[in-house]
Amino acid sequence: MSEQPVVAASDSEQPVVMMDYFMHLEYREVVCPIVRRYADALMDGKILGQISPTSGLVYVPPRSYCPVSCEWLGEDHLVELEDHGVVTNFTIVTPVQYYGQEETEPFAKASVLLDGPGGMLGLQDILDLPVDELRVGMRVEAVWLPPEERTKDEIGNRSWGSVDGAIRGWRPTGEPDVPAEQFLDKVY
Amino acid sequence: MADIPITTHVIEFPYTRTLGPVIGPFLTGLRDGQILGIRSVDGRVLVPPTEWDPETGMPLDPAGLVPVGPGGVVETWAWVTRPTAKHPLAHPFAFALVRLDGADTALMHAVDAGSIESMATGMRVTAKFRDERHGHITDVVFVPEERA
């Protein structure tokens, strides 16, 4: 943590009554092998997860352990996930123009439960849809960035970055909604 | 794309704080090239000044702010061999407790001594104000008195 002024506290004629503190935290970490493998696959347009044989839970990105069944997960538990799924929950954010906020219009962040083996991606952008038309149960598909625009720079060991460097967001497929009863146990 | 398996994340929080009747004048003083202490209930001069008496908890009167320094004595120190981007100086320096002339307590601050051999407990240092000041604790740095 550091505390540094971002602007002059006041001009030279006035008493100093306010102080700008600029807190800047920088995390550097060595990315573990299973996450590197996940990141490389993402660059190739594939979403890798790890499935726990005991709990049946799917982790994306893979994390090498299942906290529910208390067991290690390894290469054998890697599974390629689908790039389409269903919106199980969402938040509409009305942006306040705080430091670093680049959005100006209300936008949605959604949880997307992937089809097939499963896997839950949180805080996903929903594209090509007015925010007031978003609903739980809506079927969506990934909008991948072109391969040359994909980056794994943000992918770390704690799921930060997730699919952001490769998938721009998710757009509605137009298929019929999935009844909420089918994913009630997976609403995060 | 170099395959160095290190990732970097940055989190930033900008805060703005009010300074109050004592720290405000203290930082105003720094901006104007002066260091202020405050008289405590028992008559000692505290530097940096505090809003509250450390012994009794009683509020201290801003009228008791008094100029101290600019010279002082190093009470103890630690050498910073490899400064980070967050340190007040970009080259090696000492963090020291400096008891300024006229003060009864020591201020922790940076001493730009050039080398560790130039540092000693008991040495005299003096305040050197930066040309461009913003009302911040880094408006000043200390240097050995003979180099001032």
Interface residues (C-beta under 8 A of the other chain):
Chain A: S2 Q4 P5 V6 V7 A8 A9 S10 S12 P15 V16 V17 M18 M19 D20 Y21 F22 M23 H24 L25 E26 Y27 R28 E29 V30 V31 R36 Y99 G100 K152 D153 E154 I155 G156 N157 W160 G161
Chain B: M1 D3 P5 I6 T7 T8 H9 V10 I11 E12 F13 P14 Y15 T16 R17 T18 L19 I23 G24 P25 L27 T28 R31 D32 A85 K86 H134 G135 H136 T138
